[in-house]
Amino acid sequence: MTATTYTVSGMTCSHCVTSVSEEVGAIEGVTGVVVDLPTGAVTVTSAGPLAAAQVRAAVEEAGYQLAG
């Protein structure tokens, strides 16, 4: 298992958390997504390493930006 934490900007409510969780969770190999709304931290657990571009695309599809 691999766990990586990303920072997502623009999330302001529980709907934001749900949108990001659903999009990132749909990436092949992802086994869990935990979003901390106050900090914008999104911890993604997966079977193996994920390409940052995949995570960035999923976050953008949800309507938010990956910081950094």
C-alpha positions as CSV (number, residue, x, y, z in Angstrom):
1,M,0.0,0.0,0.0
2,T,1.1,3.5,-0.8
3,A,-0.3,6.6,0.9
4,T,0.4,10.1,-0.5
5,T,-0.9,13.4,0.7
6,Y,-1.7,16.2,-1.7
7,T,-3.0,19.8,-1.0
8,V,-6.2,20.8,-2.8
9,S,-7.2,24.5,-2.9
10,G,-10.7,25.8,-3.3
11,M,-12.7,23.3,-1.2
12,T,-15.1,25.1,1.2
13,C,-17.8,22.6,2.2
14,S,-18.8,19.0,2.5
15,H,-20.0,18.9,-1.1
16,C,-16.4,19.8,-2.1
17,V,-15.1,17.0,-0.1
18,T,-17.5,14.5,-1.7
19,S,-16.7,15.7,-5.2
20,V,-12.9,15.4,-4.7
21,S,-13.3,12.0,-2.9
22,E,-15.4,10.6,-5.7
23,E,-13.2,11.7,-8.6
24,V,-9.9,10.7,-6.9
25,G,-11.4,7.5,-5.7
26,A,-12.3,6.5,-9.3
27,I,-8.6,6.4,-10.3
28,E,-7.6,2.8,-10.9
29,G,-5.7,1.3,-8.0
30,V,-7.0,3.8,-5.4
31,T,-8.2,2.1,-2.3
32,G,-9.0,5.1,-0.1
33,V,-9.3,8.8,0.0
34,V,-9.4,10.9,3.2
35,V,-10.0,14.7,2.8
36,D,-9.3,17.2,5.6
37,L,-11.4,20.2,4.7
38,P,-9.8,22.8,7.0
39,T,-6.3,22.1,5.7
40,G,-7.1,21.0,2.2
41,A,-5.0,17.8,2.7
42,V,-6.1,14.9,0.6
43,T,-4.5,11.6,1.5
44,V,-4.8,9.0,-1.2
45,T,-4.1,5.3,-0.4
46,S,-3.4,3.1,-3.4
47,A,-2.2,-0.4,-4.3
48,G,0.9,1.2,-5.8
49,P,2.4,4.6,-6.7
50,L,0.1,6.9,-8.7
51,A,1.1,9.4,-11.4
52,A,0.7,12.9,-10.0
53,A,-0.9,13.8,-13.4
54,Q,-3.7,11.3,-12.7
55,V,-4.5,12.8,-9.3
56,R,-4.2,16.4,-10.7
57,A,-6.7,15.5,-13.5
58,A,-9.2,14.0,-11.1
59,V,-9.0,17.0,-8.8
60,E,-9.5,19.4,-11.7
61,E,-12.4,17.3,-13.0
62,A,-14.0,17.8,-9.6
63,G,-13.5,21.6,-10.1
64,Y,-10.6,22.3,-7.8
65,Q,-6.8,22.8,-8.1
66,L,-3.9,20.7,-6.8
67,A,-1.6,23.1,-4.9
68,G,2.1,23.1,-5.7
